[in-house]
Amino acid sequence: MTKHLKASAGVLTSSSMTAVEPSRGEHGAERTSQAFERLAEPFRREIRLYCYRMLGSLHEAEDLVQETYLRAWRGFDGYEGGSFRAWLYRIATNACLNALESRKSAQRFLPDQLGPAAAAMPDGAPATEVAWLEPYPDSQLEALADDAPGPEARYTAREAVQLAFVAAIQQLPPRQRAALMLCDVLGWAATEAATLLGGSTASINSALQRARETLARRYPEGRPREALRPDPAQQKLLGRYLEAWEGHDLDGFVALLKEDATFSMPPWLQWYTGRDAIRAFFAIAWQSCGGLRLVPTSANGQPTFAVYERGADGQWLAHSIHVLTLEHDAITTLTAFIPPTGPQLFEAFGLPPVLADADGGSAHHA
């Protein structure tokens, strides 16, 4: 993309120069800045989501959005018209592909992708060297410029943001991942994707076919189960989940799980499947827990809780982010992003590192 990027002809005006009469060049730079902002800002959230799906990391996605917009600003003089959105996606795609190429691994993972379910308690230390998938706050999905995919899309917007789906596409080679994102998620035609990625339409269709075959092994029915917004019965289930965790009610918690439910806890490699195995894990894990407070939130279009743990000094400290998958009246998957990863995610969810009012009963807001 570097051939499309030219140095900006001017600089943004500074408030420190208001006492000086702006020059014609400064007026021009200001108009250029305003024109760029008017065109680019409506797409910032969807570009961030695209980068997240490509990279599997909320923090990396934010960095790549900044890089995309910096490249776009520097190359704005060379923008020759046409779809500004497509132009931004071309820059963002190249930035993502370059970032993935520079990584030690182009993939991010959840624990169930790295080995069989565990039968014993974890030992050793968390696998912080693994590139773990991160959750995506639903607050950043609000007010997207275009969250309705085009007519060519195979997945709905809510399907394509679920944690399990993002984890699955992380296993695709970067170019296949980009082709699938552009065509099957955003709904672009293969000819449009070929123009953006370079190469022929046939090469894009070939990449799509291989990507779809990989996903078909994960989703034999051809698509993930859509995570609908919780109905009234599921809202009650979520309330019981909160009460069980805060009350260390092991029986109450396990009763909410589907018989073949799974539990994972990145950055630990161990994960567990089935009510009995999950019960056995928490029967031991909760023995060393001083107390918990849960704050409802949402991530990846799924019910989510931010969990605070009471420290030795009595403060309620950021501990983990729980992302739940529901099926009818039961929990099928619980992914808990625990320390040291979990506390680092709270800021992105707009949550404080210390819950000052937990004992006042006001922590349970949505």
C-alpha beads as a LAMMPS data file, in Angstrom:
LAMMPS data file: protein, C-alpha beads

366 atoms
365 bonds

1 atom types
1 bond types

-500.0 500.0 xlo xhi
-500.0 500.0 ylo yhi
-500.0 500.0 zlo zhi

Masses

1 110.0

Atoms # bond

1 1 1 0.000 0.000 0.000
2 1 1 3.002 2.265 0.334
3 1 1 2.770 3.312 -3.309
4 1 1 -0.617 4.859 -2.527
5 1 1 0.671 6.823 0.441
6 1 1 2.080 10.274 -0.104
7 1 1 3.363 12.685 2.478
8 1 1 0.759 15.208 3.536
9 1 1 1.126 18.536 1.788
10 1 1 0.412 20.482 4.946
11 1 1 0.144 20.177 8.700
12 1 1 -2.855 20.440 10.960
13 1 1 -3.299 23.929 12.394
14 1 1 -2.249 24.371 16.009
15 1 1 -4.167 26.260 18.680
16 1 1 -0.882 27.851 19.675
17 1 1 -0.922 29.824 16.364
18 1 1 -4.322 31.486 16.762
19 1 1 -2.724 34.885 17.254
20 1 1 -1.117 34.687 13.806
21 1 1 -3.139 35.246 10.625
22 1 1 -3.403 31.821 8.943
23 1 1 -1.721 31.555 5.594
24 1 1 -3.461 30.298 2.451
25 1 1 -1.604 27.008 2.868
26 1 1 -2.824 26.655 6.451
27 1 1 -6.400 27.330 5.361
28 1 1 -5.991 24.598 2.752
29 1 1 -4.567 22.143 5.278
30 1 1 -7.476 22.819 7.623
31 1 1 -10.013 22.232 4.862
32 1 1 -8.213 19.001 3.917
33 1 1 -8.278 17.866 7.545
34 1 1 -11.986 18.597 7.828
35 1 1 -12.734 16.785 4.577
36 1 1 -10.753 13.736 5.699
37 1 1 -12.455 13.632 9.088
38 1 1 -15.899 13.961 7.492
39 1 1 -15.202 11.014 5.190
40 1 1 -13.213 8.782 7.527
41 1 1 -14.695 9.051 11.017
42 1 1 -18.052 7.352 10.259
43 1 1 -16.121 4.151 9.440
44 1 1 -13.761 4.058 12.444
45 1 1 -15.813 1.582 14.493
46 1 1 -16.371 -0.873 11.654
47 1 1 -12.696 -0.700 10.656
48 1 1 -11.778 -1.470 14.281
49 1 1 -14.127 -4.466 14.274
50 1 1 -12.655 -5.652 10.964
51 1 1 -9.128 -5.421 12.391
52 1 1 -10.263 -7.305 15.501
53 1 1 -11.710 -10.123 13.423
54 1 1 -8.507 -10.268 11.371
55 1 1 -6.152 -10.159 14.374
56 1 1 -8.170 -11.630 17.260
57 1 1 -6.887 -8.942 19.611
58 1 1 -8.736 -5.892 20.851
59 1 1 -5.498 -4.097 21.676
60 1 1 -3.829 -4.907 18.350
61 1 1 -6.995 -3.848 16.535
62 1 1 -6.853 -0.428 18.153
63 1 1 -3.204 -0.036 17.124
64 1 1 -4.023 -1.072 13.536
65 1 1 -6.927 1.381 13.342
66 1 1 -4.554 4.171 14.331
67 1 1 -2.062 2.984 11.711
68 1 1 -4.786 2.718 9.061
69 1 1 -6.019 6.248 9.676
70 1 1 -2.502 7.640 9.757
71 1 1 -1.725 5.964 6.415
72 1 1 -5.022 7.169 4.986
73 1 1 -4.381 10.756 6.116
74 1 1 -0.895 10.748 4.663
75 1 1 -2.213 9.357 1.386
76 1 1 -5.353 11.487 1.234
77 1 1 -3.915 13.742 -1.476
78 1 1 -3.633 10.647 -3.665
79 1 1 -7.215 9.500 -3.090
80 1 1 -8.765 9.492 -6.550
81 1 1 -12.439 9.168 -5.665
82 1 1 -14.666 6.149 -5.733
83 1 1 -15.743 4.339 -2.579
84 1 1 -13.902 5.897 0.360
85 1 1 -14.997 2.939 2.514
86 1 1 -13.355 0.473 0.099
87 1 1 -10.216 2.631 0.063
88 1 1 -10.047 2.509 3.879
89 1 1 -10.579 -1.255 3.865
90 1 1 -7.729 -1.661 1.377
91 1 1 -5.385 0.233 3.705
92 1 1 -6.657 -1.625 6.793
93 1 1 -6.315 -5.016 5.089
94 1 1 -2.735 -4.349 4.053
95 1 1 -1.910 -3.106 7.555
96 1 1 -3.422 -6.268 9.074
97 1 1 -1.652 -8.594 6.646
98 1 1 1.664 -6.858 7.349
99 1 1 1.051 -7.164 11.108
100 1 1 0.241 -10.858 10.795
101 1 1 3.338 -11.440 8.664
102 1 1 5.531 -9.833 11.319
103 1 1 4.092 -11.970 14.129
104 1 1 5.739 -15.128 15.386
105 1 1 2.372 -16.791 14.776
106 1 1 -0.474 -15.497 12.628
107 1 1 -2.976 -17.295 14.856
108 1 1 -4.625 -16.574 18.186
109 1 1 -6.173 -19.338 20.225
110 1 1 -8.629 -20.470 22.840
111 1 1 -7.497 -23.373 25.048
112 1 1 -9.763 -25.991 23.427
113 1 1 -7.903 -25.448 20.142
114 1 1 -4.556 -26.471 21.633
115 1 1 -5.171 -29.826 23.249
116 1 1 -7.655 -32.247 24.794
117 1 1 -9.758 -31.454 27.839
118 1 1 -7.980 -31.712 31.178
119 1 1 -8.798 -34.270 33.864
120 1 1 -6.821 -32.700 36.711
121 1 1 -6.240 -29.301 38.282
122 1 1 -3.732 -27.021 36.516
123 1 1 -0.141 -27.055 37.658
124 1 1 2.809 -24.897 36.752
125 1 1 2.098 -21.439 35.400
126 1 1 -0.244 -19.812 32.873
127 1 1 0.886 -20.014 29.244
128 1 1 1.484 -16.301 28.788
129 1 1 3.697 -16.999 25.776
130 1 1 0.643 -18.147 23.776
131 1 1 -1.154 -15.541 21.665
132 1 1 -4.635 -15.774 23.192
133 1 1 -7.834 -14.559 21.600
134 1 1 -9.340 -11.542 23.362
135 1 1 -13.024 -10.630 23.829
136 1 1 -14.564 -7.598 22.131
137 1 1 -16.792 -5.229 24.173
138 1 1 -20.280 -4.782 22.752
139 1 1 -20.059 -1.069 23.558
140 1 1 -17.696 -0.804 20.580
141 1 1 -20.283 -2.424 18.317
142 1 1 -22.759 0.384 18.865
143 1 1 -23.446 2.957 16.158
144 1 1 -21.546 1.113 13.428
145 1 1 -21.759 2.890 10.086
146 1 1 -22.880 -0.363 8.441
147 1 1 -23.382 -3.461 10.562
148 1 1 -25.697 -5.029 7.978
149 1 1 -23.631 -7.232 5.637
150 1 1 -24.005 -7.018 1.862
151 1 1 -26.080 -9.442 -0.221
152 1 1 -23.145 -11.833 -0.770
153 1 1 -22.631 -12.408 2.977
154 1 1 -23.044 -15.921 4.369
155 1 1 -23.083 -14.843 8.022
156 1 1 -25.176 -12.341 9.928
157 1 1 -23.456 -9.532 11.816
158 1 1 -24.156 -11.235 15.184
159 1 1 -22.881 -14.636 14.002
160 1 1 -19.664 -13.146 12.705
161 1 1 -18.685 -11.497 15.985
162 1 1 -19.215 -14.448 18.351
163 1 1 -16.127 -15.517 20.255
164 1 1 -16.125 -19.060 18.838
165 1 1 -16.453 -17.785 15.261
166 1 1 -13.593 -15.301 15.660
167 1 1 -11.523 -18.106 17.194
168 1 1 -12.299 -20.349 14.215
169 1 1 -11.292 -17.837 11.552
170 1 1 -8.011 -17.189 13.397
171 1 1 -6.932 -20.640 12.232
172 1 1 -7.158 -19.615 8.572
173 1 1 -4.053 -18.397 6.712
174 1 1 -4.111 -14.573 6.586
175 1 1 -5.095 -14.227 2.927
176 1 1 -7.906 -16.777 3.264
177 1 1 -9.017 -14.971 6.412
178 1 1 -9.158 -11.653 4.557
179 1 1 -11.059 -13.166 1.618
180 1 1 -13.596 -14.780 3.935
181 1 1 -14.004 -11.585 5.939
182 1 1 -14.574 -9.445 2.859
183 1 1 -16.889 -11.820 0.992
184 1 1 -18.696 -14.029 3.502
185 1 1 -18.849 -11.586 6.434
186 1 1 -19.023 -8.141 4.816
187 1 1 -20.762 -9.386 1.687
188 1 1 -18.396 -8.076 -0.988
189 1 1 -18.346 -9.734 -4.401
190 1 1 -15.270 -11.813 -5.249
191 1 1 -14.385 -9.310 -7.987
192 1 1 -14.343 -6.489 -5.404
193 1 1 -12.208 -8.537 -3.029
194 1 1 -9.801 -9.339 -5.870
195 1 1 -9.395 -5.631 -6.584
196 1 1 -8.673 -4.940 -2.923
197 1 1 -6.379 -7.906 -2.241
198 1 1 -4.752 -8.071 -5.653
199 1 1 -4.863 -11.122 -7.859
200 1 1 -7.598 -12.658 -9.940
201 1 1 -11.208 -13.375 -9.098
202 1 1 -10.405 -17.061 -9.534
203 1 1 -7.709 -16.842 -6.851
204 1 1 -10.180 -15.224 -4.434
205 1 1 -12.776 -17.918 -5.132
206 1 1 -10.122 -20.567 -4.521
207 1 1 -9.124 -18.958 -1.213
208 1 1 -12.788 -18.752 -0.234
209 1 1 -13.373 -22.415 -1.019
210 1 1 -10.438 -23.498 1.158
211 1 1 -11.536 -21.187 3.992
212 1 1 -15.106 -22.492 3.853
213 1 1 -13.884 -26.090 3.936
214 1 1 -11.888 -25.318 7.084
215 1 1 -14.858 -23.678 8.780
216 1 1 -17.132 -26.557 7.749
217 1 1 -15.067 -28.839 9.993
218 1 1 -15.863 -26.508 12.897
219 1 1 -19.472 -25.901 11.863
220 1 1 -20.861 -29.011 10.125
221 1 1 -24.188 -27.219 9.657
222 1 1 -22.357 -24.508 7.749
223 1 1 -22.659 -21.707 10.297
224 1 1 -22.409 -21.007 14.028
225 1 1 -25.540 -20.941 16.145
226 1 1 -26.628 -17.302 16.228
227 1 1 -26.312 -15.737 19.678
228 1 1 -29.717 -14.131 20.081
229 1 1 -30.296 -11.579 22.789
230 1 1 -31.273 -13.348 26.037
231 1 1 -35.003 -13.893 26.419
232 1 1 -36.733 -13.367 29.811
233 1 1 -36.012 -16.946 30.934
234 1 1 -32.334 -16.575 30.034
235 1 1 -32.187 -13.246 31.855
236 1 1 -33.303 -15.098 34.977
237 1 1 -30.615 -17.719 34.306
238 1 1 -27.996 -14.958 34.169
239 1 1 -29.279 -13.601 37.469
240 1 1 -28.897 -17.050 39.028
241 1 1 -25.372 -17.253 37.582
242 1 1 -24.450 -14.001 39.325
243 1 1 -25.959 -15.170 42.616
244 1 1 -24.225 -18.555 42.426
245 1 1 -20.813 -17.029 41.822
246 1 1 -21.139 -14.346 44.459
247 1 1 -22.480 -16.901 46.947
248 1 1 -20.004 -19.649 46.019
249 1 1 -23.037 -21.859 45.415
250 1 1 -21.430 -24.737 43.562
251 1 1 -24.625 -26.753 43.144
252 1 1 -26.480 -23.679 41.899
253 1 1 -23.752 -22.886 39.379
254 1 1 -23.440 -26.434 38.025
255 1 1 -27.231 -26.691 37.672
256 1 1 -27.078 -23.885 35.089
257 1 1 -24.694 -25.823 32.841
258 1 1 -25.644 -28.049 29.952
259 1 1 -24.553 -31.638 30.511
260 1 1 -21.712 -31.325 27.956
261 1 1 -20.801 -27.703 28.767
262 1 1 -17.183 -26.549 28.413
263 1 1 -15.131 -24.226 30.588
264 1 1 -11.827 -22.616 29.590
265 1 1 -9.718 -19.956 31.249
266 1 1 -7.031 -18.331 29.116
267 1 1 -4.125 -17.807 29.662
268 1 1 -4.158 -21.330 31.178
269 1 1 -3.956 -24.204 28.706
270 1 1 -6.291 -26.440 30.713
271 1 1 -9.970 -26.589 29.842
272 1 1 -12.770 -28.828 31.056
273 1 1 -15.823 -30.444 29.542
274 1 1 -18.930 -31.844 31.240
275 1 1 -20.670 -30.913 34.466
276 1 1 -18.711 -33.348 36.619
277 1 1 -15.292 -32.117 35.496
278 1 1 -16.306 -28.464 35.857
279 1 1 -17.754 -29.142 39.323
280 1 1 -14.541 -30.867 40.413
281 1 1 -12.460 -27.916 39.252
282 1 1 -14.503 -25.247 41.044
283 1 1 -14.884 -27.321 44.208
284 1 1 -11.145 -26.800 44.640
285 1 1 -10.697 -23.396 42.968
286 1 1 -13.322 -21.627 45.085
287 1 1 -11.662 -22.784 48.315
288 1 1 -8.945 -20.160 47.875
289 1 1 -11.296 -17.369 46.789
290 1 1 -11.974 -14.633 49.335
291 1 1 -15.118 -13.279 47.703
292 1 1 -16.473 -12.212 44.327
293 1 1 -18.614 -9.442 42.884
294 1 1 -19.975 -9.613 39.331
295 1 1 -20.876 -6.717 37.040
296 1 1 -23.035 -7.607 34.013
297 1 1 -21.736 -6.418 30.650
298 1 1 -21.564 -7.932 27.152
299 1 1 -18.898 -8.980 24.662
300 1 1 -18.939 -10.512 21.184
301 1 1 -22.730 -10.249 21.176
302 1 1 -22.869 -12.607 24.179
303 1 1 -23.788 -12.262 27.883
304 1 1 -20.685 -11.357 29.848
305 1 1 -19.707 -10.621 33.445
306 1 1 -16.774 -8.644 34.778
307 1 1 -15.650 -10.340 37.982
308 1 1 -13.990 -8.578 40.911
309 1 1 -12.223 -10.501 43.682
310 1 1 -11.774 -9.254 47.229
311 1 1 -8.110 -8.753 48.025
312 1 1 -6.321 -9.108 51.356
313 1 1 -6.918 -5.418 52.071
314 1 1 -10.665 -5.762 51.487
315 1 1 -10.672 -3.988 48.120
316 1 1 -12.547 -5.496 45.190
317 1 1 -9.948 -5.864 42.432
318 1 1 -10.464 -6.557 38.721
319 1 1 -10.064 -10.287 38.205
320 1 1 -11.670 -11.808 35.100
321 1 1 -14.047 -11.423 32.179
322 1 1 -16.589 -14.246 31.742
323 1 1 -18.107 -14.687 28.266
324 1 1 -21.086 -17.063 28.201
325 1 1 -22.758 -18.967 25.398
326 1 1 -26.390 -19.882 26.077
327 1 1 -28.536 -22.528 24.456
328 1 1 -32.174 -22.439 25.473
329 1 1 -32.160 -22.581 29.298
330 1 1 -28.556 -23.642 29.893
331 1 1 -24.961 -22.451 29.588
332 1 1 -23.038 -24.371 26.932
333 1 1 -19.713 -22.532 27.073
334 1 1 -18.001 -20.422 29.712
335 1 1 -14.785 -18.683 28.674
336 1 1 -13.169 -16.878 31.609
337 1 1 -10.267 -14.562 30.822
338 1 1 -8.475 -14.738 34.160
339 1 1 -5.266 -13.146 35.561
340 1 1 -2.899 -12.016 34.351
341 1 1 -4.918 -11.481 31.148
342 1 1 -8.314 -10.628 32.650
343 1 1 -7.539 -7.432 34.604
344 1 1 -5.878 -5.939 31.520
345 1 1 -9.226 -6.063 29.667
346 1 1 -11.323 -4.048 32.129
347 1 1 -10.388 -0.621 30.769
348 1 1 -11.661 -1.580 27.306
349 1 1 -15.013 -2.439 28.901
350 1 1 -15.152 0.951 30.596
351 1 1 -14.749 -0.643 34.029
352 1 1 -12.494 0.488 36.892
353 1 1 -9.624 -1.636 38.231
354 1 1 -11.101 -1.329 41.744
355 1 1 -14.822 -1.613 42.479
356 1 1 -15.280 0.995 45.186
357 1 1 -19.007 0.520 45.812
358 1 1 -19.300 -3.271 45.772
359 1 1 -20.641 -3.539 49.305
360 1 1 -23.194 -0.842 48.614
361 1 1 -25.157 -3.075 46.292
362 1 1 -24.776 -0.808 43.268
363 1 1 -22.300 -3.046 41.467
364 1 1 -25.012 -5.022 39.708
365 1 1 -25.860 -2.526 37.037
366 1 1 -26.044 -3.531 33.405

Bonds

1 1 1 2
2 1 2 3
3 1 3 4
4 1 4 5
5 1 5 6
6 1 6 7
7 1 7 8
8 1 8 9
9 1 9 10
10 1 10 11
11 1 11 12
12 1 12 13
13 1 13 14
14 1 14 15
15 1 15 16
16 1 16 17
17 1 17 18
18 1 18 19
19 1 19 20
20 1 20 21
21 1 21 22
22 1 22 23
23 1 23 24
24 1 24 25
25 1 25 26
26 1 26 27
27 1 27 28
28 1 28 29
29 1 29 30
30 1 30 31
31 1 31 32
32 1 32 33
33 1 33 34
34 1 34 35
35 1 35 36
36 1 36 37
37 1 37 38
38 1 38 39
39 1 39 40
40 1 40 41
41 1 41 42
42 1 42 43
43 1 43 44
44 1 44 45
45 1 45 46
46 1 46 47
47 1 47 48
48 1 48 49
49 1 49 50
50 1 50 51
51 1 51 52
52 1 52 53
53 1 53 54
54 1 54 55
55 1 55 56
56 1 56 57
57 1 57 58
58 1 58 59
59 1 59 60
60 1 60 61
61 1 61 62
62 1 62 63
63 1 63 64
64 1 64 65
65 1 65 66
66 1 66 67
67 1 67 68
68 1 68 69
69 1 69 70
70 1 70 71
71 1 71 72
72 1 72 73
73 1 73 74
74 1 74 75
75 1 75 76
76 1 76 77
77 1 77 78
78 1 78 79
79 1 79 80
80 1 80 81
81 1 81 82
82 1 82 83
83 1 83 84
84 1 84 85
85 1 85 86
86 1 86 87
87 1 87 88
88 1 88 89
89 1 89 90
90 1 90 91
91 1 91 92
92 1 92 93
93 1 93 94
94 1 94 95
95 1 95 96
96 1 96 97
97 1 97 98
98 1 98 99
99 1 99 100
100 1 100 101
101 1 101 102
102 1 102 103
103 1 103 104
104 1 104 105
105 1 105 106
106 1 106 107
107 1 107 108
108 1 108 109
109 1 109 110
110 1 110 111
111 1 111 112
112 1 112 113
113 1 113 114
114 1 114 115
115 1 115 116
116 1 116 117
117 1 117 118
118 1 118 119
119 1 119 120
120 1 120 121
121 1 121 122
122 1 122 123
123 1 123 124
124 1 124 125
125 1 125 126
126 1 126 127
127 1 127 128
128 1 128 129
129 1 129 130
130 1 130 131
131 1 131 132
132 1 132 133
133 1 133 134
134 1 134 135
135 1 135 136
136 1 136 137
137 1 137 138
138 1 138 139
139 1 139 140
140 1 140 141
141 1 141 142
142 1 142 143
143 1 143 144
144 1 144 145
145 1 145 146
146 1 146 147
147 1 147 148
148 1 148 149
149 1 149 150
150 1 150 151
151 1 151 152
152 1 152 153
153 1 153 154
154 1 154 155
155 1 155 156
156 1 156 157
157 1 157 158
158 1 158 159
159 1 159 160
160 1 160 161
161 1 161 162
162 1 162 163
163 1 163 164
164 1 164 165
165 1 165 166
166 1 166 167
167 1 167 168
168 1 168 169
169 1 169 170
170 1 170 171
171 1 171 172
172 1 172 173
173 1 173 174
174 1 174 175
175 1 175 176
176 1 176 177
177 1 177 178
178 1 178 179
179 1 179 180
180 1 180 181
181 1 181 182
182 1 182 183
183 1 183 184
184 1 184 185
185 1 185 186
186 1 186 187
187 1 187 188
188 1 188 189
189 1 189 190
190 1 190 191
191 1 191 192
192 1 192 193
193 1 193 194
194 1 194 195
195 1 195 196
196 1 196 197
197 1 197 198
198 1 198 199
199 1 199 200
200 1 200 201
201 1 201 202
202 1 202 203
203 1 203 204
204 1 204 205
205 1 205 206
206 1 206 207
207 1 207 208
208 1 208 209
209 1 209 210
210 1 210 211
211 1 211 212
212 1 212 213
213 1 213 214
214 1 214 215
215 1 215 216
216 1 216 217
217 1 217 218
218 1 218 219
219 1 219 220
220 1 220 221
221 1 221 222
222 1 222 223
223 1 223 224
224 1 224 225
225 1 225 226
226 1 226 227
227 1 227 228
228 1 228 229
229 1 229 230
230 1 230 231
231 1 231 232
232 1 232 233
233 1 233 234
234 1 234 235
235 1 235 236
236 1 236 237
237 1 237 238
238 1 238 239
239 1 239 240
240 1 240 241
241 1 241 242
242 1 242 243
243 1 243 244
244 1 244 245
245 1 245 246
246 1 246 247
247 1 247 248
248 1 248 249
249 1 249 250
250 1 250 251
251 1 251 252
252 1 252 253
253 1 253 254
254 1 254 255
255 1 255 256
256 1 256 257
257 1 257 258
258 1 258 259
259 1 259 260
260 1 260 261
261 1 261 262
262 1 262 263
263 1 263 264
264 1 264 265
265 1 265 266
266 1 266 267
267 1 267 268
268 1 268 269
269 1 269 270
270 1 270 271
271 1 271 272
272 1 272 273
273 1 273 274
274 1 274 275
275 1 275 276
276 1 276 277
277 1 277 278
278 1 278 279
279 1 279 280
280 1 280 281
281 1 281 282
282 1 282 283
283 1 283 284
284 1 284 285
285 1 285 286
286 1 286 287
287 1 287 288
288 1 288 289
289 1 289 290
290 1 290 291
291 1 291 292
292 1 292 293
293 1 293 294
294 1 294 295
295 1 295 296
296 1 296 297
297 1 297 298
298 1 298 299
299 1 299 300
300 1 300 301
301 1 301 302
302 1 302 303
303 1 303 304
304 1 304 305
305 1 305 306
306 1 306 307
307 1 307 308
308 1 308 309
309 1 309 310
310 1 310 311
311 1 311 312
312 1 312 313
313 1 313 314
314 1 314 315
315 1 315 316
316 1 316 317
317 1 317 318
318 1 318 319
319 1 319 320
320 1 320 321
321 1 321 322
322 1 322 323
323 1 323 324
324 1 324 325
325 1 325 326
326 1 326 327
327 1 327 328
328 1 328 329
329 1 329 330
330 1 330 331
331 1 331 332
332 1 332 333
333 1 333 334
334 1 334 335
335 1 335 336
336 1 336 337
337 1 337 338
338 1 338 339
339 1 339 340
340 1 340 341
341 1 341 342
342 1 342 343
343 1 343 344
344 1 344 345
345 1 345 346
346 1 346 347
347 1 347 348
348 1 348 349
349 1 349 350
350 1 350 351
351 1 351 352
352 1 352 353
353 1 353 354
354 1 354 355
355 1 355 356
356 1 356 357
357 1 357 358
358 1 358 359
359 1 359 360
360 1 360 361
361 1 361 362
362 1 362 363
363 1 363 364
364 1 364 365
365 1 365 366
